[in-house]
Amino acid sequence: MKIRWIAVIYTIIMLALLKFLSGEFGNDDFTHRDMVYYNDIIEQIKTKYNSGMSIEDIEKEYNCDIILNEDKDYTAKLFDYYKNYGLVMDFSPDNNDSVATVGKVCFSAEENIFSAAKEKVKKNITYVWVCLLAAGYVFMFVLYYNYIRPFHELQHFTTEIAKGNLDVALPMHKENMFGAFTESFDVMREELAASRMREAEAEKSKKELVAQLSHDIKTPVATIKATCEVLEMQEKMRLDELQQRAKKSMGTDIFAGNERQAEEDSAFESDKELQRITGKLEKIGYISNKADTIDELISNMFQATLEELSELEVKPVETDSRIISDFFKELSSYGNIVIENELPECLVYMDKLRMEQVIGNIVGNSAKYAGTDISVSYKYSDVSIGNNVDYDNNSNSIDKTDADAKKQDIKNANEKNTNDRYLCITVRDYGKGISDDDIYNVTEKFYRGQNSSGIQGSGLGLYLAKHFMEKQMGGFECYNHKSADDENDGFVVELYLKKV
């Protein structure tokens, strides 16, 4: 039951009690005087008077008024008692009847005394009733404040916890006798919040690991596919050679003796070789198809996982720049990678794993869409990343038309001192580049250009490359290479690593 209903019921009970008491004290129960009682009082007064007790003490003890004949206001006092229906009795201290009375013993009207006493009792009871009413309200307030309110707060707290809101705190009151009890609930909330945070971090780490592994597996899968293509090409060349040899053998009609037998043996060996090559081609084709299936499944898993991640973790640390050369060497299976100049030796801020992914994405894209040689050059860059490049307002992708100036920049950069703040890695292919409609969107998540039709991909390579470079305190730029002196176009990517 709520505390307000308790207060209402308590008030009704107290009002009913007050009405009952008021009704009881409203009745007049006075009927007549008890003269035996008063005669006994007169005898006691005589005894006290004869024993020497003063009149004042007697009057005080018996609540009466002794008026002596010799008093100056005797008549006035006596008439006053008669007027108010008082009881007046003769006062004769000596029991001898021959002695005249010395005065009168007067008592107030008993009805008035009874009414006054009744009003006094009624007033006292009213005071007690008010005190009980106030005490009841005080008790209910203390009960609510110290006992009921904490449970109301606990009810609100548990409701919010059930909704999943673990940020709401349970108020603590110093005077609350259930303080330890409520504190345990708040400790439980903090532990639930910490547990949820740990769970979210673990889930995020798991998704990052899945995304990372998914993307990293694509490189060996691509190598398997490239190897299958090379083996398939070699076996097809050998098959064509056998078929040409068989045609020449069938064109010879006359054979003599041992020459014919030798030719028949050679034809038998050719059939066996043909069967072997055919079986090998079937196995290579099976491996290549499964590699395509794995690549597609990994792409789907990577895309689904990345959509749930706000970002992948990047932790740049001081790293020797020379390991960049190893990244390019490991990608030789993609094609011919030409290193145009020597890699400067310095310390840069780099996440080794993420940088390896960036270079793998860039080189993989060039091999997939351009299919040409890939050139790599290094230079130092000054304070402003891409300070000679015009940016579009909505993208970090750019279009640079002056290739000669670019080559001169590379040459001059190698001659500058090593106090420049960035190491720039330039990767270029010699394909057709990217259309003007796509150049500003190639670094967007899941965006694929017009030249990607019929080519497997997820549209995440350049997006991740740019994201990882920026998280390493570096930069990313990409543009089409166009020059009047160079008959080949191409796509260029510049990666900026911050020097220590």
Residue, then its C-alpha position, 0 to 999 in steps of 0.5 A: m500500500k502506498i504511503r499516501w493511502i496510509a496517511v488518508i486512512y490514518t487521518i480518517i481514523m483520527l477524525a472519527l476518534l475526535k468526533f466520538l470524544s467530542g460527542e461524549f463530552g457534549n453530554d451533561d451528566f450532572t443531576h444533584r449534590d451528595m449532601v452526605y459527602y458535604n457534611d463529611i467535609i464540614e466535619q473535617i474542616k471543623t477538626k482541622y480548624n480546631s487543631g489550629m490549621s489556618i483558614e487559608d490552608i483549609e480553603k486551599e485543601y477543600n476548595c471552599d471559602i470560609i466566610l466569618n461573621e466578622d469579615k467586612d465583605y461577609t454579606a457581599k460574598l454570601f450573596d454572591y454565592y447565593k446568586n450563583y447557586g452555591l452551597v452555603m453551610d453554617f460553620s460552628p467549630d464547637n460541637n456545643d449547640s449553645v455556641a452560635t455559628v462563627g461564619k459560613v462555609c461556601f462551596s461553588a455550584e457543583e454543576n459549574i465545577f463539573s462543566a469546568a472540569k469537563e472542558k479542561v479534560k476535553k481541551n487536554i484530550t484535544y491537545v493529545w489528539v493533535c499531538l498523536l495526529a502530528a506524531g503519526y504524520v512524522f512517523m509516516f514521513v520518517l517511514y517513507y524517507n528512510y524505508i520506502r523511498p530507498f525501495h522506490e529508487l531501487q525500483h526505478f534503478t532496476t527498471e532502467i537496468a532492465k532497459g539496458n541503461l547502465d549509466v544511471a546511478l543509484p543514489m546513496h543516502k548516509e542515513n539510509m539503514f539499507g545503505a550497504f544493500t543499495e550499494s551492492f546493487d550499484v556495484m552490480r551495475e558498475e560490474l555489468a557496465a564493465s562487463r558489457m564494455r569488455e564484451a563490446e571490446a572483445e566483439k570489436s577485436k574479433k571483428e577486426l581480426v576477422a576483417q584483417l584475416s579476410h583481407d590478408i588471405k586475399t593475397p595468398v589466394a591471388t598468388i594461388k590463382a596467378t600460379c594456376e594461370v602460369l601452370e595452365m599456360q605451360e601445360k596448354m603450350r605442351l599440349d599444343e606441342l603434342q597435338q602438332r607432333a601427332k598431326k605430323s605423325m598422322g601425315t606420314d603414310i609409309f613407314a619401314g621396319n624399325e622406323r614404323q615401330a619407333e613411331e608407334d612407340s612414340a605415338f603411344e608415349s604421346d598419348k600417355e603424355l596427353q592424358r597426363i597433361t589433360g588430367k593436370l589441366e583438370k586439377i589446375g582448373y579445379i584449384s583455380n575454381k576453388a580459389d575463386t570461390i574462396d576469394e568471393l567468400i572472403s570478400n563477402m565476409f570482409q565486407a559484412t564485417l567491415e560494415e559493422l566496424s567503426e574503424l580498424e585499429v592502427k598503432p603506429v610506432e617508430t620503425d626503420s623505413r628499410i622494411i618497406s623494400d621487403f614489402f614490395k619484394e614479397l609482391s613480385s608475384y603480381g608482376n614486374i615491380v621496378i624500383e626507380n631509386e634507392l629507399p632513404e634510410c630513416l625512422v618513420y611512424m608506421d604500423k608494420l601490419r597496416m603498411e603491408q596491407v596498404i602496399g599490398n592493396i595498391v600493387g594488387n589494384s595496379a596488377k588487377y586493373a592495369g596489368t602493366d609494370i609497376s614503378v616505385s620511387y621514393k623521396y622526402s616531402d616538406v611540411s605540407i603533404g601534397n603542397n604542390v597538389d590541388y585538392d578537390n573540396n570533397s575528396n583527397s583524390i586529385d588529377k595532376t596533369d604536369a607529369d614532368a613537374k612530378k618527375q622533377d619533384i622526385k629528382n629534387a626531393n632526393e637532393k634535399n636534406t633529410n630534415d623534411r617531415y615526410l617520406c613519400i612513396t610513389v607507386r605508378d602503373y602504366g594502364k589507362g588510369i581512372s575515368d574523370d567521373d570516378i577519380y574523386n570517389v575511388t577512396e570511398k568505401f565500397y565504391r568501384g569504378q567503371n573499369s571494374s566491370g567483370i573484375q572481382g573486388s569489394g571496393l575497399g582497397l583504396y579506402l583502407a589504404k587511405h584510412f590506414m595512412e591517415k591513422q599512421m599520421g601520414g597521408f594518401e593521394c592518388y591521381n591520373h598521370k597525364s603528360a604530353d611527352d609520355e604516350n602512356d597514361g597511368f594511375v599514381v598513388e603517393l603514400y606519406l609516412k611521417k618521419v620521427 
